[in-house]
Amino acid sequence: MKNFVAVFVGGGVGAALRYWMYGAAGKLLGADFPYGTLLVNIIGCFMIGFLMSVFEERFIVQPILRIFLTVGILGGFTTFSTFSFETIALLRDGSYLIGTANIFLTLIGCLSVTWLGSVAGKLF
C-alpha cells in the first residue's frame, strides 16, 4: 500500500511539473513547435537514466524512494522516460532484437493508435 501511495503522490507532482514546464516553454519559446513536450521528454529521459544509474551503482536507497522518484514523479512527468530506460536496458543487456522491436512497435504502434483514436473520436 505504501508503494501505491508513493506512486500516487509522485505522479501528481510529476504531472503538475509537466503542466508547468509545458506552459513555461510555450511562453518562452513560442507555440509553433511542441517545445514543452520535447523538453519534458528530454529532461525526463536524462533524469531516469541518471537516477537509475545512481541508485544501481552508487547509492543504496530505500525502494519506496526509488519508486516515488522514478515511477511516481518521472512517470507522471513523462512515460517516455520509462520507455527509454527499458529500451536502453534491453540493448545494454544484449537483447538487440527485443530492444529494436520495442522502439519500432512503440513508435509505430503509438502513432497509429493515436491516429486511430482521433478518427474514432471524429466519428463519435
Secondary structure by P-SEA (a helix, b strand, c coil): caaaaaaaaaaaaaaaaaaaaaaaaaaacccccaaaaaaaaaaaaaaaaaaaaaaaccccccaaaaaaccccccccccaaaaaaaaaaaaaaacaaaaaaaaaaaaaaaaaaaaaaaaaaaaac
